[in-house]
């Protein structure tokens, strides 16, 4: 069965379902989001990703154009949000978007300085690549009739030499430590799943995934941690604050930036697919027999309550709206 006749199943969907089936239902099946919400972490991550993608795929690129690429991405998200937000909140959201624009510019300046404004040997041939592959159970060899795997890779890089090798490039922005993010990627299933997808693409063009696949390169960028001094004798303007953040980046780049290679065992590819198969089966059962809503400790995570708590607990449907998701 071709991918066109099946539904895509991404790593984000799999993780959402594993956290809470109802979270997956609201976020992916019904495509709901809090009305007028400005999702700052997601918007900043997309914008920084757009800037880095421009830097890694454009010959002779300058920092100003990298920041401009991030600004264009943020403007698209901001325009879409302002179209939906209530009139009395537009000024507040506009100010948040402007602040996030400065945050993106600061993060990109730090990233640019940390790696010398170069690719550091990374020959990224394509950025923001969407790859699909059949969801095949590794134990039975049977393809799913309802779902196929899909992943949006931040980039694909090439290692030149005798017989080119290709690897996944993955960028993460975070408020956690860069080491925590590296550990999550190294021991989680996302890298394994993306490597499997790239391997299937290589197989499709007549290459050997085992021989021709290079390790995944991850770039981690930590958001500024300094707080703006708003009162007292050391109060600073917004411009002074962002300049101080740039100085913090320059003073301790190892705290804020990390670039590492991650190589997973081929067995991890099979485990990532097993996990996807289990979630796919659960999704089909939910569609056929209904979903049991269970409220529990996962309603509140390390960053606060689930964004769908108002809908799941209190049935405040008017506080949510349908938002079309990109590919």
Secondary structure, 3 states (H helix, E strand, C coil): CCHHHCEEECHHHHHHHHHCHHHHHHHHHCCEEECCCCCHHHHHHHHHHHHHHHHHHCCCCCHHHHHHHHHHHHHHHHHHHHHHCCHHHHHHHHHHHHHHHHHHHHHHHHHHHHCCCCCCCCEEEEEEEEEEEEEECCCCCCEEEEEEEEEEEEEEEEECCCCCEEEEEEEEEECCCHHHHHHHHHHCCHHHHHHHHHHHHHHHCCCCHHHHECCEEEEEEECCCCCCCCCCCCCCCHHHHHHHHHHHHHHCHHHHEEEEEECCCHHHHHHHHHHHHHHHHHHHHHHHHCCCCCCCHHHEECCEECCCHHHHCCCCHHHEEECCCCC
